[in-house]
Amino acid sequence: MTCEGFRPEGVDWDGKDEYGDKLGRGVYIYKLAIINTENQKAEKTEKLVILN
């Protein structure tokens, strides 16, 4: 069962930036935007902490 406004599966990310470089240690702010098949958009902005 899925609830409106939620994505039932995860989002894969390889830990690299848009240039293909691995991100270094630090605190990053990211925004995830998803558009469904009915052109409805959901956005979320969060912090990401990378320790390795």
C-alpha distance matrix in Angstrom:
0.0 3.8 6.9 10.0 12.5 10.7 10.9 8.4 11.6 15.0 18.1 21.1 24.5 27.8 29.6 32.0 33.0 33.4 36.7 35.4 37.0 35.4 35.0 37.5 37.2 36.5 34.3 32.5 30.7 28.0 26.0 22.7 22.1 19.3 19.6 16.9 18.0 19.0 21.3 19.5 20.5 19.2 21.7 22.0 25.4 25.8 28.5 28.6 31.2 32.5 34.9 35.9
3.8 0.0 3.8 6.6 8.8 7.1 7.6 6.2 9.9 13.1 15.8 19.1 22.3 25.8 27.4 29.6 30.3 30.5 34.0 33.0 34.6 33.1 32.5 35.1 34.9 34.0 31.5 29.6 27.5 24.8 22.5 19.3 18.5 15.7 16.1 13.7 15.3 16.1 18.0 16.0 16.7 15.4 18.0 18.5 22.0 22.7 25.6 25.9 28.8 30.3 32.9 34.1
6.9 3.8 0.0 3.8 6.2 5.7 8.1 8.2 12.0 14.5 16.9 20.5 23.4 27.0 28.2 30.2 30.6 30.8 34.4 33.8 35.2 33.8 32.8 35.2 34.8 33.5 30.8 28.7 26.4 23.8 21.3 18.4 17.5 15.1 15.5 13.5 15.5 15.5 17.1 14.5 15.1 13.6 16.2 16.7 20.3 21.3 24.4 25.3 28.3 30.3 33.0 34.5
10.0 6.6 3.8 0.0 3.8 5.6 8.4 9.9 13.4 15.6 17.2 21.0 23.5 27.3 28.3 30.0 29.8 29.7 33.5 33.2 34.8 33.7 32.6 35.2 35.0 33.4 30.6 28.2 25.5 22.8 19.9 17.0 15.5 13.0 12.9 10.9 13.0 12.4 13.9 11.0 12.0 10.9 14.0 15.3 19.0 20.7 24.1 25.3 28.6 30.7 33.7 35.3
12.5 8.8 6.2 3.8 0.0 3.8 6.9 9.6 12.5 13.9 15.0 18.8 20.9 24.7 25.4 26.9 26.6 26.5 30.3 30.2 31.6 30.6 29.3 31.9 31.7 30.0 27.0 24.6 21.8 19.1 16.2 13.4 12.0 10.1 10.6 9.7 12.7 12.3 12.7 9.4 9.3 7.4 10.3 11.5 15.3 17.1 20.6 21.9 25.4 27.5 30.7 32.4
10.7 7.1 5.7 5.6 3.8 0.0 3.8 6.2 9.1 10.5 12.1 15.9 18.3 22.1 22.9 24.8 25.0 25.3 29.0 28.4 29.7 28.4 27.3 29.8 29.6 28.2 25.5 23.2 20.9 18.2 15.7 12.8 12.2 10.3 11.7 10.8 13.8 14.4 14.8 12.1 11.4 9.1 11.1 11.4 15.0 16.0 19.3 20.0 23.3 25.2 28.1 29.7
10.9 7.6 8.1 8.4 6.9 3.8 0.0 3.8 5.7 7.3 9.0 12.7 15.4 19.1 20.4 22.3 22.8 23.0 26.6 25.7 27.3 26.0 25.3 28.1 28.1 27.2 24.9 22.5 20.6 17.5 15.3 11.9 11.6 9.2 10.9 9.9 12.8 14.4 14.8 12.8 12.0 10.1 11.8 12.2 15.5 16.3 19.2 19.3 22.5 23.9 26.8 27.9
8.4 6.2 8.2 9.9 9.6 6.2 3.8 0.0 3.8 6.9 9.8 13.0 16.3 19.7 21.4 23.7 24.7 25.1 28.5 27.2 28.7 27.1 26.8 29.4 29.4 28.8 26.7 24.7 23.2 20.3 18.5 15.1 15.2 12.7 14.2 12.7 14.9 16.8 17.8 16.1 15.7 13.9 15.6 15.5 18.6 18.9 21.4 21.1 23.8 24.9 27.6 28.4
11.6 9.9 12.0 13.4 12.5 9.1 5.7 3.8 0.0 3.8 6.8 9.5 13.0 16.3 18.3 20.6 21.9 22.5 25.6 24.0 25.6 24.0 23.9 26.7 26.9 26.7 25.0 23.1 22.0 19.0 17.7 14.3 14.9 12.7 14.7 13.7 15.9 18.4 18.9 17.7 16.8 15.1 16.1 15.8 18.4 18.4 20.4 19.4 22.0 22.6 25.2 25.6
15.0 13.1 14.5 15.6 13.9 10.5 7.3 6.9 3.8 0.0 3.8 6.5 9.7 13.0 14.6 17.1 18.6 19.6 22.6 20.9 22.2 20.4 20.2 22.9 23.2 23.0 21.5 19.6 18.9 16.0 15.3 12.2 13.6 12.3 15.0 15.0 17.6 20.1 20.0 18.7 17.1 15.0 15.1 14.2 16.2 15.7 17.3 16.0 18.5 18.9 21.5 21.9
18.1 15.8 16.9 17.2 15.0 12.1 9.0 9.8 6.8 3.8 0.0 3.8 6.6 10.2 11.9 13.9 15.1 15.9 19.0 17.5 18.9 17.5 17.4 20.4 21.1 21.0 19.7 17.4 16.7 13.5 12.9 9.8 11.4 10.6 13.6 14.3 17.1 19.7 18.9 18.0 16.0 14.2 13.7 13.1 14.6 14.4 15.9 14.5 17.1 17.3 20.3 20.5
21.1 19.1 20.5 21.0 18.8 15.9 12.7 13.0 9.5 6.5 3.8 0.0 3.8 6.8 9.3 11.3 13.2 14.3 16.9 14.8 16.2 14.7 15.3 18.4 19.5 20.0 19.3 17.3 17.3 14.5 14.6 12.1 14.0 13.5 16.4 17.3 19.7 22.7 21.8 21.2 19.1 17.5 16.7 15.9 16.8 16.2 16.9 14.7 16.8 16.1 18.8 18.4
24.5 22.3 23.4 23.5 20.9 18.3 15.4 16.3 13.0 9.7 6.6 3.8 0.0 3.8 5.7 7.6 9.6 11.2 13.6 11.5 12.6 11.1 11.6 14.8 16.3 16.9 16.5 14.4 15.0 12.4 13.3 11.6 14.1 14.6 17.7 19.3 21.9 24.6 23.2 22.7 20.1 18.4 16.9 15.8 15.9 15.0 15.1 12.5 14.4 13.3 16.3 15.7
27.8 25.8 27.0 27.3 24.7 22.1 19.1 19.7 16.3 13.0 10.2 6.8 3.8 0.0 3.8 5.5 8.7 10.7 12.1 9.2 10.0 8.3 9.9 13.0 15.0 16.4 16.9 15.2 16.6 14.5 16.0 14.9 17.4 18.1 21.1 22.8 25.1 28.0 26.5 26.2 23.6 22.1 20.4 19.1 18.7 17.6 16.9 13.9 14.9 12.9 15.3 13.9
29.6 27.4 28.2 28.3 25.4 22.9 20.4 21.4 18.3 14.6 11.9 9.3 5.7 3.8 0.0 3.8 6.9 10.0 11.3 8.9 8.4 5.8 6.3 9.4 11.2 12.6 13.3 11.9 13.8 12.4 14.7 14.4 17.5 18.9 22.2 24.3 27.0 29.5 27.7 27.1 24.1 22.2 19.9 18.3 17.1 15.5 14.3 11.0 11.6 9.4 12.1 11.0
32.0 29.6 30.2 30.0 26.9 24.8 22.3 23.7 20.6 17.1 13.9 11.3 7.6 5.5 3.8 0.0 3.8 6.8 7.6 5.3 5.1 4.2 5.7 9.3 12.2 13.5 14.3 12.4 14.2 12.8 14.9 15.0 17.6 19.3 22.3 24.7 27.2 29.7 27.6 27.4 24.3 22.9 20.5 19.3 18.0 17.0 15.8 13.0 13.8 11.7 14.4 13.1
33.0 30.3 30.6 29.8 26.6 25.0 22.8 24.7 21.9 18.6 15.1 13.2 9.6 8.7 6.9 3.8 0.0 3.8 5.4 5.4 5.5 6.4 6.5 10.1 13.0 13.4 13.9 11.3 12.6 11.2 13.1 13.8 16.2 18.3 21.2 24.0 26.5 28.7 26.2 26.1 22.9 21.7 19.1 18.2 16.6 16.2 15.2 13.1 14.4 13.0 16.0 15.4
33.4 30.5 30.8 29.7 26.5 25.3 23.0 25.1 22.5 19.6 15.9 14.3 11.2 10.7 10.0 6.8 3.8 0.0 3.8 5.6 7.5 9.6 10.2 13.7 16.6 16.9 17.0 14.0 14.5 12.5 13.5 13.9 15.4 17.4 19.7 22.6 24.8 27.0 24.3 24.7 21.7 21.1 18.8 18.7 17.5 17.9 17.6 16.0 17.8 16.7 19.8 19.1
36.7 34.0 34.4 33.5 30.3 29.0 26.6 28.5 25.6 22.6 19.0 16.9 13.6 12.1 11.3 7.6 5.4 3.8 0.0 3.8 5.6 8.9 10.3 13.5 16.9 17.7 18.5 16.0 17.2 15.7 17.1 17.7 19.3 21.1 23.4 26.2 28.1 30.5 27.8 28.4 25.4 25.0 22.6 22.4 21.0 21.1 20.3 18.4 19.6 17.9 20.5 19.3
35.4 33.0 33.8 33.2 30.2 28.4 25.7 27.2 24.0 20.9 17.5 14.8 11.5 9.2 8.9 5.3 5.4 5.6 3.8 0.0 3.8 6.6 9.2 12.4 15.9 17.3 18.5 16.4 18.0 16.4 18.1 18.1 20.0 21.5 24.0 26.4 28.4 31.0 28.7 29.2 26.4 25.6 23.5 22.9 21.7 21.3 20.4 17.9 18.8 16.5 18.9 17.2
37.0 34.6 35.2 34.8 31.6 29.7 27.3 28.7 25.6 22.2 18.9 16.2 12.6 10.0 8.4 5.1 5.5 7.5 5.6 3.8 0.0 3.8 6.3 9.0 12.7 14.4 16.2 14.7 16.9 16.1 18.5 19.1 21.6 23.5 26.2 28.8 31.1 33.6 31.2 31.3 28.2 27.1 24.5 23.4 21.7 20.8 19.2 16.5 16.7 14.1 16.1 14.3
35.4 33.1 33.8 33.7 30.6 28.4 26.0 27.1 24.0 20.4 17.5 14.7 11.1 8.3 5.8 4.2 6.4 9.6 8.9 6.6 3.8 0.0 3.8 6.5 9.8 12.0 14.0 13.0 15.7 15.2 17.9 18.5 21.4 23.3 26.4 28.9 31.4 33.9 31.7 31.4 28.2 26.6 24.0 22.4 20.6 19.1 17.2 14.0 13.7 10.8 12.6 10.7
35.0 32.5 32.8 32.6 29.3 27.3 25.3 26.8 23.9 20.2 17.4 15.3 11.6 9.9 6.3 5.7 6.5 10.2 10.3 9.2 6.3 3.8 0.0 3.8 6.8 8.4 10.2 9.5 12.4 12.6 15.8 17.0 20.2 22.5 25.9 28.5 31.4 33.5 31.2 30.5 27.1 25.2 22.2 20.3 18.0 16.2 13.9 11.0 10.5 8.0 10.2 9.4
37.5 35.1 35.2 35.2 31.9 29.8 28.1 29.4 26.7 22.9 20.4 18.4 14.8 13.0 9.4 9.3 10.1 13.7 13.5 12.4 9.0 6.5 3.8 0.0 3.8 6.4 9.4 10.0 13.6 14.7 18.2 19.8 23.2 25.7 29.1 31.8 34.8 36.8 34.5 33.5 30.1 27.9 24.7 22.4 19.8 17.5 14.6 11.6 10.0 7.1 8.2 7.4
37.2 34.9 34.8 35.0 31.7 29.6 28.1 29.4 26.9 23.2 21.1 19.5 16.3 15.0 11.2 12.2 13.0 16.6 16.9 15.9 12.7 9.8 6.8 3.8 0.0 3.8 7.2 9.2 13.0 14.8 18.5 20.3 23.9 26.5 30.1 32.7 35.9 37.8 35.5 34.2 30.7 28.1 24.9 22.1 19.3 16.5 13.1 10.2 7.6 5.0 5.2 6.0
36.5 34.0 33.5 33.4 30.0 28.2 27.2 28.8 26.7 23.0 21.0 20.0 16.9 16.4 12.6 13.5 13.4 16.9 17.7 17.3 14.4 12.0 8.4 6.4 3.8 0.0 3.8 6.4 10.1 12.6 16.3 18.7 22.3 25.2 28.8 31.6 34.9 36.5 34.0 32.5 28.8 26.2 22.7 19.8 16.6 13.9 10.3 8.2 5.9 5.4 6.8 9.0
34.3 31.5 30.8 30.6 27.0 25.5 24.9 26.7 25.0 21.5 19.7 19.3 16.5 16.9 13.3 14.3 13.9 17.0 18.5 18.5 16.2 14.0 10.2 9.4 7.2 3.8 0.0 3.8 6.9 9.9 13.6 16.1 19.7 22.8 26.4 29.2 32.7 33.9 31.5 29.7 26.0 23.2 19.6 16.6 13.3 10.4 6.8 5.7 4.5 6.5 8.8 11.7
32.5 29.6 28.7 28.2 24.6 23.2 22.5 24.7 23.1 19.6 17.4 17.3 14.4 15.2 11.9 12.4 11.3 14.0 16.0 16.4 14.7 13.0 9.5 10.0 9.2 6.4 3.8 0.0 3.8 6.4 10.1 12.8 16.3 19.5 23.0 26.0 29.4 30.6 28.0 26.4 22.7 20.1 16.5 13.8 10.5 8.4 5.6 5.1 6.3 8.1 11.3 13.5
30.7 27.5 26.4 25.5 21.8 20.9 20.6 23.2 22.0 18.9 16.7 17.3 15.0 16.6 13.8 14.2 12.6 14.5 17.2 18.0 16.9 15.7 12.4 13.6 13.0 10.1 6.9 3.8 0.0 3.8 7.0 10.3 13.5 16.9 20.3 23.4 26.9 27.8 25.1 23.3 19.5 16.9 13.2 10.6 7.1 5.8 4.6 6.2 8.9 11.2 14.7 17.0
28.0 24.8 23.8 22.8 19.1 18.2 17.5 20.3 19.0 16.0 13.5 14.5 12.4 14.5 12.4 12.8 11.2 12.5 15.7 16.4 16.1 15.2 12.6 14.7 14.8 12.6 9.9 6.4 3.8 0.0 3.8 6.7 10.0 13.3 16.7 19.8 23.3 24.3 21.7 20.1 16.4 14.0 10.4 8.3 5.6 5.6 6.3 7.2 10.7 12.5 16.2 18.0
26.0 22.5 21.3 19.9 16.2 15.7 15.3 18.5 17.7 15.3 12.9 14.6 13.3 16.0 14.7 14.9 13.1 13.5 17.1 18.1 18.5 17.9 15.8 18.2 18.5 16.3 13.6 10.1 7.0 3.8 0.0 3.8 6.5 10.0 13.3 16.5 20.0 20.8 18.0 16.4 12.6 10.4 6.8 5.6 4.3 6.5 8.9 10.3 14.0 16.0 19.7 21.4
22.7 19.3 18.4 17.0 13.4 12.8 11.9 15.1 14.3 12.2 9.8 12.1 11.6 14.9 14.4 15.0 13.8 13.9 17.7 18.1 19.1 18.5 17.0 19.8 20.3 18.7 16.1 12.8 10.3 6.7 3.8 0.0 3.8 6.7 10.3 13.2 16.7 17.9 15.5 13.9 10.4 8.2 5.6 5.3 6.4 8.5 11.2 11.9 15.7 17.3 21.0 22.4
22.1 18.5 17.5 15.5 12.0 12.2 11.6 15.2 14.9 13.6 11.4 14.0 14.1 17.4 17.5 17.6 16.2 15.4 19.3 20.0 21.6 21.4 20.2 23.2 23.9 22.3 19.7 16.3 13.5 10.0 6.5 3.8 0.0 3.8 6.8 10.1 13.5 14.4 11.8 10.4 6.9 5.7 4.4 6.6 8.8 11.7 14.7 15.7 19.5 21.0 24.8 26.0
19.3 15.7 15.1 13.0 10.1 10.3 9.2 12.7 12.7 12.3 10.6 13.5 14.6 18.1 18.9 19.3 18.3 17.4 21.1 21.5 23.5 23.3 22.5 25.7 26.5 25.2 22.8 19.5 16.9 13.3 10.0 6.7 3.8 0.0 3.8 6.5 10.0 11.3 9.3 8.2 5.6 5.4 6.5 9.0 12.0 14.5 17.6 18.3 22.0 23.3 26.9 28.0
19.6 16.1 15.5 12.9 10.6 11.7 10.9 14.2 14.7 15.0 13.6 16.4 17.7 21.1 22.2 22.3 21.2 19.7 23.4 24.0 26.2 26.4 25.9 29.1 30.1 28.8 26.4 23.0 20.3 16.7 13.3 10.3 6.8 3.8 0.0 3.8 6.8 7.8 5.6 5.4 4.4 6.6 8.9 12.1 15.2 18.0 21.2 22.0 25.8 27.1 30.7 31.6
16.9 13.7 13.5 10.9 9.7 10.8 9.9 12.7 13.7 15.0 14.3 17.3 19.3 22.8 24.3 24.7 24.0 22.6 26.2 26.4 28.8 28.9 28.5 31.8 32.7 31.6 29.2 26.0 23.4 19.8 16.5 13.2 10.1 6.5 3.8 0.0 3.8 5.4 5.3 5.5 6.6 8.6 11.7 14.6 18.0 20.5 23.8 24.5 28.1 29.4 32.9 33.7
18.0 15.3 15.5 13.0 12.7 13.8 12.8 14.9 15.9 17.6 17.1 19.7 21.9 25.1 27.0 27.2 26.5 24.8 28.1 28.4 31.1 31.4 31.4 34.8 35.9 34.9 32.7 29.4 26.9 23.3 20.0 16.7 13.5 10.0 6.8 3.8 0.0 3.8 5.5 7.4 9.7 12.2 15.3 18.4 21.7 24.3 27.5 28.0 31.6 32.7 36.2 36.8
19.0 16.1 15.5 12.4 12.3 14.4 14.4 16.8 18.4 20.1 19.7 22.7 24.6 28.0 29.5 29.7 28.7 27.0 30.5 31.0 33.6 33.9 33.5 36.8 37.8 36.5 33.9 30.6 27.8 24.3 20.8 17.9 14.4 11.3 7.8 5.4 3.8 0.0 3.8 5.5 8.9 11.8 15.3 18.6 22.1 24.9 28.4 29.4 33.1 34.5 38.1 39.0
21.3 18.0 17.1 13.9 12.7 14.8 14.8 17.8 18.9 20.0 18.9 21.8 23.2 26.5 27.7 27.6 26.2 24.3 27.8 28.7 31.2 31.7 31.2 34.5 35.5 34.0 31.5 28.0 25.1 21.7 18.0 15.5 11.8 9.3 5.6 5.3 5.5 3.8 0.0 3.8 6.3 9.8 12.9 16.5 19.6 22.7 26.2 27.3 31.1 32.5 36.2 37.2
19.5 16.0 14.5 11.0 9.4 12.1 12.8 16.1 17.7 18.7 18.0 21.2 22.7 26.2 27.1 27.4 26.1 24.7 28.4 29.2 31.3 31.4 30.5 33.5 34.2 32.5 29.7 26.4 23.3 20.1 16.4 13.9 10.4 8.2 5.4 5.5 7.4 5.5 3.8 0.0 3.8 6.9 10.3 13.8 17.2 20.3 23.9 25.4 29.2 31.0 34.6 35.9
20.5 16.7 15.1 12.0 9.3 11.4 12.0 15.7 16.8 17.1 16.0 19.1 20.1 23.6 24.1 24.3 22.9 21.7 25.4 26.4 28.2 28.2 27.1 30.1 30.7 28.8 26.0 22.7 19.5 16.4 12.6 10.4 6.9 5.6 4.4 6.6 9.7 8.9 6.3 3.8 0.0 3.8 6.7 10.4 13.5 16.8 20.3 21.9 25.7 27.6 31.2 32.6
19.2 15.4 13.6 10.9 7.4 9.1 10.1 13.9 15.1 15.0 14.2 17.5 18.4 22.1 22.2 22.9 21.7 21.1 25.0 25.6 27.1 26.6 25.2 27.9 28.1 26.2 23.2 20.1 16.9 14.0 10.4 8.2 5.7 5.4 6.6 8.6 12.2 11.8 9.8 6.9 3.8 0.0 3.8 7.0 10.5 13.5 17.2 18.9 22.6 24.8 28.3 30.0
21.7 18.0 16.2 14.0 10.3 11.1 11.8 15.6 16.1 15.1 13.7 16.7 16.9 20.4 19.9 20.5 19.1 18.8 22.6 23.5 24.5 24.0 22.2 24.7 24.9 22.7 19.6 16.5 13.2 10.4 6.8 5.6 4.4 6.5 8.9 11.7 15.3 15.3 12.9 10.3 6.7 3.8 0.0 3.8 6.8 10.1 13.8 15.7 19.5 21.7 25.3 27.1
22.0 18.5 16.7 15.3 11.5 11.4 12.2 15.5 15.8 14.2 13.1 15.9 15.8 19.1 18.3 19.3 18.2 18.7 22.4 22.9 23.4 22.4 20.3 22.4 22.1 19.8 16.6 13.8 10.6 8.3 5.6 5.3 6.6 9.0 12.1 14.6 18.4 18.6 16.5 13.8 10.4 7.0 3.8 0.0 3.8 6.5 10.3 12.4 16.1 18.7 22.2 24.3
25.4 22.0 20.3 19.0 15.3 15.0 15.5 18.6 18.4 16.2 14.6 16.8 15.9 18.7 17.1 18.0 16.6 17.5 21.0 21.7 21.7 20.6 18.0 19.8 19.3 16.6 13.3 10.5 7.1 5.6 4.3 6.4 8.8 12.0 15.2 18.0 21.7 22.1 19.6 17.2 13.5 10.5 6.8 3.8 0.0 3.8 7.3 9.9 13.5 16.3 19.8 22.1
25.8 22.7 21.3 20.7 17.1 16.0 16.3 18.9 18.4 15.7 14.4 16.2 15.0 17.6 15.5 17.0 16.2 17.9 21.1 21.3 20.8 19.1 16.2 17.5 16.5 13.9 10.4 8.4 5.8 5.6 6.5 8.5 11.7 14.5 18.0 20.5 24.3 24.9 22.7 20.3 16.8 13.5 10.1 6.5 3.8 0.0 3.8 6.6 10.1 13.2 16.4 19.0
28.5 25.6 24.4 24.1 20.6 19.3 19.2 21.4 20.4 17.3 15.9 16.9 15.1 16.9 14.3 15.8 15.2 17.6 20.3 20.4 19.2 17.2 13.9 14.6 13.1 10.3 6.8 5.6 4.6 6.3 8.9 11.2 14.7 17.6 21.2 23.8 27.5 28.4 26.2 23.9 20.3 17.2 13.8 10.3 7.3 3.8 0.0 3.8 6.6 10.0 13.1 15.9
28.6 25.9 25.3 25.3 21.9 20.0 19.3 21.1 19.4 16.0 14.5 14.7 12.5 13.9 11.0 13.0 13.1 16.0 18.4 17.9 16.5 14.0 11.0 11.6 10.2 8.2 5.7 5.1 6.2 7.2 10.3 11.9 15.7 18.3 22.0 24.5 28.0 29.4 27.3 25.4 21.9 18.9 15.7 12.4 9.9 6.6 3.8 0.0 3.8 6.5 9.9 12.4
31.2 28.8 28.3 28.6 25.4 23.3 22.5 23.8 22.0 18.5 17.1 16.8 14.4 14.9 11.6 13.8 14.4 17.8 19.6 18.8 16.7 13.7 10.5 10.0 7.6 5.9 4.5 6.3 8.9 10.7 14.0 15.7 19.5 22.0 25.8 28.1 31.6 33.1 31.1 29.2 25.7 22.6 19.5 16.1 13.5 10.1 6.6 3.8 0.0 3.8 6.4 9.5
32.5 30.3 30.3 30.7 27.5 25.2 23.9 24.9 22.6 18.9 17.3 16.1 13.3 12.9 9.4 11.7 13.0 16.7 17.9 16.5 14.1 10.8 8.0 7.1 5.0 5.4 6.5 8.1 11.2 12.5 16.0 17.3 21.0 23.3 27.1 29.4 32.7 34.5 32.5 31.0 27.6 24.8 21.7 18.7 16.3 13.2 10.0 6.5 3.8 0.0 3.8 5.9
34.9 32.9 33.0 33.7 30.7 28.1 26.8 27.6 25.2 21.5 20.3 18.8 16.3 15.3 12.1 14.4 16.0 19.8 20.5 18.9 16.1 12.6 10.2 8.2 5.2 6.8 8.8 11.3 14.7 16.2 19.7 21.0 24.8 26.9 30.7 32.9 36.2 38.1 36.2 34.6 31.2 28.3 25.3 22.2 19.8 16.4 13.1 9.9 6.4 3.8 0.0 3.8
35.9 34.1 34.5 35.3 32.4 29.7 27.9 28.4 25.6 21.9 20.5 18.4 15.7 13.9 11.0 13.1 15.4 19.1 19.3 17.2 14.3 10.7 9.4 7.4 6.0 9.0 11.7 13.5 17.0 18.0 21.4 22.4 26.0 28.0 31.6 33.7 36.8 39.0 37.2 35.9 32.6 30.0 27.1 24.3 22.1 19.0 15.9 12.4 9.5 5.9 3.8 0.0
